């Protein structure tokens, strides 16, 4: 369950060597780029104002419950990160599990450049994270239309669904790869973790990938959005349970959920 209140600040001290960078910023100039160093494994990264919310969700609200996740993953997990954004989840995971091998998929160029910047300053990130500048689909296609904010800044709500967010006024086409092709190209049969945050595309990706491919995934952490009466957290949960997963989820807000699925 996402952490709220003062407990969020406990997570700052748990995950960062310099939590005062955030705390002091509360009383200084707002809107500046923040500079952090993780612990116990040291990775340096920056958080511009456009990514404050993502930073808080991952490092403070701890929506992926990183300590519990670390305990159930092997020492050298194989991870697929769909919707990697600026790589904050990958940074946090590597700060706890330095032998992880992560395949990160992100279609937006500004977010890709942010991840590449992290790689340039952190040898462990560069070695462990394979950055793939493409969108991911369930139904195979070479290109995918995305609806995004009309900005050059980093952004978090780009979606393949028209009308998903009122601020997504710009259309762009990006290269795409199917989850089936991703899994087929992995160096191991078993995928230890699939993390997915792709603003409504989770339905296409999971429902249009063959069950045999899905079952190669041991655990899934997925941000699931209620779209309509057909595509919602209840139908999504029911489908994964039919595939043999134990599923739990908690509400992030009125229409978005943090889902955890573990193969029985």
Secondary structure by P-SEA (a helix, b strand, c coil): cccccaaaaaaaaaccccaaaaaaaaacccccccccccccbbbbbcccccaaaaaaacccccccaaaaaaaacccccbbbbcccccaaaaaaaaaccccbbbbbbbccaaaaaaaaaaaaacaaaaaccccccbbbbcccccbbbbbbcccccccccccccccccccccbbbbbbbbcaaaaaaacccccccbbbbbcccaaaaaaaaccccccccccbbbbbcccccccccaaaaaaaaaaaccbbbbbbccccccccccccc
